[in-house]
Amino acid sequence: MIKTNKDYDLICVGGGIMSATLALILKLCDPKLKILIFERLPSVAEESTKAWNNAGTGHSAFCELNYTPQDENGKVDISKALDVFQQFEKSKQFWSYLVSQNLIKDPQSFIHSIPHHAWVRGKKDVEFLKQRYEAMTSHFMFEEMKFSDQHSKLKEWFPLIMENRTEDEIMAATRMDLGTGVNFGSLTEHYFRILEKKFEVPVLREYEVLDIDPDGPEDWSAKVENLQTKEINYYDAEHIFIGAGGGALSLLQKVEIPEKDGYGGFPVSGQWLFCNNREIIEKHHAKVYSKAGVDAPPMSVPHLDARYINGKKELLFGPFAGFSTKFLKEGSILDLPKSINLGNIPSMWGVFWHNLPLTSYLIEQVKMDHKDRVNDLKVFIKNAKPEDWELKVAGQRVQIIKKDEEQGGVLEFGTDVVHSRDGKITALLGASPGASTAVNIMLEVLKIAFPEKLESKLLQEKLEIMIPFWNSDVRTDEKRFKRVQERTSKILNLEALH
């Protein structure tokens, strides 16, 4: 073994959007920081961040009904929707800064205006959607939302879905013209080009971090294998961020910090029907989300989804759940069994016992054939033909399993920043809304790992320029919110639908 004595301020594990966002924000604020990034695959942005492996929706709570639950008294709670929307706006602000500084030349290489719709059928769900609309439009952030239960208007919004509908079908939808579609794979590739060309940050591809151990009282040492030469080296850093998607849990479990105890992971793969008929693709320019089925996880909300991938318009429907014991699409079938240990067995068992309906749902999903999936699609497109659609397997997601005193363990569908007490080790676990809120999540990591830097007035001023809402709640500042939002939309070429 060769010991490489190179000290870094930060090592990032994983070549996805999380590591890239953290490294880029830090470099823009303090170019002198020494940062090193490792990616186990030959290219960056190939796992959860890749366009086909990612939802591609700029998650802003416009159309995701699971962000606005209804309580037993029928009241719709929009608090999570407000939080998610704020977080996505921070991402847009950061992207607009990069475009304004000519660090990214063409915003349409990663973001497009695509209206967001929530669409429901049946009297009960229409009433819920109307209450949701009224609750959301009472806040200035969502005041531009539109609602209709008229077939003529719905035909204007999404004509493909309205083909062959009869007037006696009860349905309604909301629409937000400010909705977006984002190619997070392309965006992440932009980030890495900036990091490597402008800031000369080493991004070592086909290098796998095998372990992370303390190296004295101040630093940590990453044990890294060159997957081409099989040579093992050690790299020292004051801070290490584990942003390896589904692979983060397996590595975190090897780190000697008590905060990792009790965490487990539940892998779920996603599958999509994608359209191979260009005529059909051109008929639909919208993201249309509906309600998840009974016992289905939030990530499985069915939607008909217009996207731009590699400069080309595409149309997808799904997602359908699959199951694999891999934690990464390019992972090992031993990932799940290897992740189970004495520390998380109670959590894992508790989740299994209290989520039997979810297990049944996944079994039913795995049993589906092409005809079954097209039948689900026919809820959206009545005359859908099997030959116009093909199945594509998307990325793996590892949902968080955490300790819980009452149930032993709970399954969470969001993201969680796990960190050592001193903030020297940080790791991101979980999935949705993930990439859409990467900027907000990495700002949280900054506060945990680099609190002393955030005390600097100069750094605060830089963040204020890059992300005006980086440290403020704008829900009570309507004028400022609208002013910043309008500027952001203009820079990102989203103003046409604003």
N, C-alpha and C positions, 0 to 999 in steps of 0.2 A: 504494500500500500504506500501511496505517496501522500504526504501531508502538504497541502497547499496553504501557505500562510498569507491569506488575503483578507483583510478586515473590511467589512462593509457596514454602512449604516442600516441597510435594509436588504434582506433577501426575500424575494417573492417566489413562492412555489406555485407554478401553474401559469400557462400562457393564454388565459382567457380574459374576459372583460374586467373581472374584479382586480386581478394583479395589475393589468394595464392601467386601469383608472387610478388606483392608489399610487403607482409609480409616477404617472404623468402629473397628477396634482402636486405631488411632492417636488418633482423636478421643476415644475413651473414656479413653485413658491421658493425653492432653494436649489438652484442648479448645482451647487457644490456637493450635495449629498451623493454618496456612493451607493448605487443600487445595482443589484444583480438579480436576473430572472431566469428560472429554470423551467423548461417544458419537456415533457417526456416524449411527445410526438414530433415528427419531422417538421411540422408547421404549427404556428400559433392559431388560436381560435378554431380548433378542429372538433372540440367536444361540445359542451353545453352551449357555447357561444355561436357555433356555426349556424348559418341561416336555416338550414333544413332541420337542425336539432333544437331550435329555439322557437318559442311561440311567435316571435316577430311582431307582436302587438306592443305599441307604446302603452304599457299598462298605466292608465290614468283614471281608472274607475268610472269611465263614461258608460261602459257597456257590461262590465263584469258584475252580474247580479249578486254573486256571493260576497261582494264587498259591502252590500247594503242589506243586512239581515233584518227580518221582521220579528218583533217580539210577540209574546203570547197575547198582547192586547192589540196587535195589528200595527203598532208604531214602527216606522222604518228608521233604522239607525244609520246615519250617513257619516259617522265619525271616521270609520276606517277609509271610506271613499275620500274624505278630505285629506287624510294623511297620505294616502297613496298618490293622490293628485299633486299635492305639494312636492312630494319626493320626485315625481316624474318631471315636474317643472324645473327642479334643480338640475336634473340631467340635461334638459333642453338648454338651460342657461349656459352650462359648461360647454355643450356642443357649439352653441352660437358664438361663444368666446373663441373657440378654436378656429371657427370659420372666419370670424372677424379679424383674427391675427394671421390669416392665410396659412395656418398650419394644416387645415383641411380646405382644399380649394372648392370642391363641389359638394354641397350638402345633400344633393339628390343621389349621391353615391351611397348614402346610407339611410336617408329619411324621406318619406313622401306623405303628402296629405291623403288620408283615407278615412272617410267618415266612419264613426263608431256607432253601432246600433245595438240596443237590447230589444229582443223580439220575443213575444210570448203569445200563447194561444189559450183559449178557454176563459170563461168569465172570471174565475177566481184569480188567475194569474194576471189578467188584464187589470183587475182592480188593484192588485199589488203594484203593478208597474206604474199605474196612475199615481198611487200614493208615493211611490219612490220618486217619480218625476216632481211632484209637488214639494216633497221634502228637499230634494236636491236643488231645485230652482229657487228655493227660498234663500240660498246662499249665493253670493255674487260670483263665486268660482264656477258655478254651474248654470248661471242664469241664461246662457245661450242654448241650453238644451231644448229640443223640440219634442212634442208628443203627438201621436195621432193613432186613432183606431179606425181611420177611414181607408178603405182599400185603394182608393184613387191616389192618396198621398203615399201610401206604402209602395205602390207601383213606381212612383217617382224615385223613391229612396233605394229600393232593391228589386228591380223588375224581374230578375231571374227567379227569385223566391216566389214572386206573386204570379208567375205563369200558371195557368190552369186552376186558379183558385175561384171558389164560388163565393158570392156575397154573403151567404149565411155562415161562413166561417168567422168565428169571433177571434179577433187578434188585435194586437197593438204593438207599437214600437216607439222607442225614443231615438233621437239622432243628435250627435254632436259633430258639427263640421270640423271642429278643431282636432279631431282624431288623427292619429298618425300610424304609419307602418314603419318599422325600423329593422334594418338588416344589421343585427348586432355583430355578425361575423365581419362584415365590411368595416364597420365602425372600429372594431378592435384591431383590425389590420392597420387602419389609419393610426391608431394610438401607438402601435409598435413601430411604425415607420418614423413617427416623431421621436419616440424614445431612442431609437437606434441611430437615426441620422442627425437629429438636432442635438441630442444630449449624450450620444455615444454610450448609452446604457447597454451592457452586454446582455443579450438574450440567448442563452445556451439551449439550443434545441436538441432533442434526443439525449437529454440528461435527466435521470430520475433521482429524486431525493428519497433515499432509503430510510433515513433516521435523522432525528434532531436531538442533540444532547447539550447539556450545559457545558460551557467552556470557561470556567472561572466564575466569579461573582457578577460580572457585567455582560458577558457575551454568550451566544449560543453557537454551536457548531453543526453544520449540515453535512451529513454523509451522502455523497453524490456519486452515482455511477454514470460513466459515459457509455451509453447503450451501444455504441458502435465498436469501441475498443475494449469495453468491459473494465476499464481502469476506474478505480475508486479514489476519489479525492475528498478533502474536507475544506469547507469554506466557513469562515467565522463572520458573525454579524451581531450587531447590538440588538436588532429587531428582526424577527422572521414572521412573514405573513403567509399563511397557508390558504391559498385561493384556488385549490385544485378541483373544484366542482365535486363530483361524487367521490373523488379520490381523497378529499380532505379528511374525512373521518378516519380512514385507515392510517394515515400518517399522524393525525392528532393523537390517536390512541398510543402511539409510541413515545410521545413527548412526556417528560416527567413533570407534569403539573397536575395538581389535584382537581382543577376545574374541568378536566376532560371526563371525570368519572360519571358513569351512569348514562352517557350518550350512546345511542345506537342509531342504526340507519335502516330504512325500509326502501329498497330500490323499486322503482316503477319506470317502465319504458313507455315511450309514446309512439303511436303509429298514426299516420295520416293517409287519407285518400287524396291523391293529387290528380288534377284534371289534365288529360292529354289532348283535349279538344280546344283549339285556340278560339273557335267561334263562341263556345260557352264561356271561356275565360274572359273574353272581351265584354260579355253581358253584365259582369258583376264588378262593381268598384266600391266595395264596402267591407267592413268587418261586422258581421252580424252574430251576436252571442245570444244564446238562449239559456234556459235553466238546466242545471245538472239533474240527472236522474236520481231516483231514490237510492240512498246509500252510496252514491258516487262521490269521490273526493272532489274538492273544489277545482283541482287542476284539470278535471275531465269535462268541464263545461263545454257543450258542443257548440261549434261555431263554423260558419262559412266565411272563409278568410281570403281576401284579396291581398297579395303580397308582391313586392318587387325583389327578386333574387337574381343577383349577377346582371342587373340592368334589364331584366325581363319580367313581365307581369305573369304571375302564377295564381292558381286558385286551389285552395286546400280545404278539406273538411275533416273534422275530428275534434279532439284527439280520441283515439282508441287506446286503451291501456294494454300493455303487455307486461310480462314478468320475466325477469332474468336475475340471477344472483350476482351479476356484475354490477359494480358501482359506477363504471364508466362504459361507454359504448365500446371502447377499445380496451376494456379491462379484463379481469379474470373471473371465471365462474366460481372461484374460491373466495371472492371478495366478501360476500355476505357471511359464510360460515367462519371465516377468519376474524371477522369483526366482533363476533360474540365472545364475551369473556365474563368472568365472575362479577365484574363491576356493573355490567349492563344487562345481565340475564333477567333480574326483576323488572327492568324497564321494558325489555323486549317481550317478556311473557305478559305483562300487564297490557301492553298495546294489542297483542294478539287476542287476548281474552275479551277485551272491551271493544274490539273492532271486527267481530266475526262477520257482520254484514258487508264490511269492506272486502274481506277475504272472499266472500261469496261473489261479490261484484267483479273482482279481478278474475276469478275462475271463469265466470260467464264471458268476460271480455276476451280472455285467451282462447276460449272455445269458438269464437266467432269466425265465420268464413267470409269470403268476398261478398256473397249474396246478402249475408246478415248486415254487413257494414253498409252496403248500398241501400238496404231497406231503412237504416237509420238516416242516411243521406236524404232519402225521399221525404222525410219530414220537412226538409228545407227545399229540396228541388223535386217536385212531384213526379216529373217525367225523367228522372235520372236513369241513365243506361249504364250497366256494369262495364261495357267496353270503353266508356269515356273516362274511366277512373282507374288508377293503379294504387297499390299500397306501398307506402314508403315508411321505413322504420326510422324514427327520429332518435333523439338522444335519451340517455338515462338520467333520471332524477333520483336523488336519495333524500327521502323525507326524514325530518329529524324525529328521533325518539328520545324523550327526556324523562328523567326521574319525576315521579309524582307520588306524594305521600298517600293519597287516597287510592289511586288506581294502580300504583306500582310504576306505571309509565304512561305517557301520553304521546300521541302522534301529532306533530305540528306540520303545517303546510307552508309556513313562511320561511324566513331566514333568521339565523341566530349567529351573532359574533361571540365566539368562545375565546376567552383570553386569560392569560396568567394575571395574577394580582398586580404585578408591576407593569403589565402591558407590553412586555418584551416579546411575548408570543401571542399572536392573534390568528384565529382561524374562522373561516366562514362556512357554516353548514346550512343546508336547506335549499329551497328552490324558489318558486314564484313569490312575488313578482320579479325577483332576481335582477336580471340585466337592466330592466327599465329603471330601477331605483339604485343602480350601482353607485352613482355619485353620492347619494345620501348615505348609503351603507359605508362607503369608504371615508366619508367625513366622520362617521361614527368611529371608524378604526383610527383615524387621525387623533381624535380626542382621547382615545384609550391609550394609543401607543406613543404619541408625541405631544403630550399636554404642555410641555415646556415650550415647544415651538409655537403653539397656538397662543401663548402669552405675548408673543412678539407683535407689536403694533404694525410693523411693516408687513409681516405675513398676513395678518388679519386684513390689511388694506388690499393685498394681492388677491386674497380669497373673495373679498367684496367685489372686486372687478370681475373675477372669473365667474363667480356664483353669487349674485346679489343676495339671495336668500339663504346663504350657507349656514347662518347661525341665527335665523330669525323666523318667527311664526308670522306669516303674512295674512292669516285669516282675518285679522282685524285692521288691515291696511289696504283697503280696496284700491285706492288711487295708485299706490306704488305697485301693487300686484298687476294691475291692468297695464300700467306704463311699461313695466319690465316684460310682461308677456307679449305685448304688441311688438316691442323691439326684437325679442327672441324669434317670434314668428316671421318677421320680415327678413332677418338674417338667414334663417333656415328655409326661406322660400315657401313658407306655409301660409302666407297671408291671403292667398287666393280664396281659401275656404274659411278664413277667420271671421 
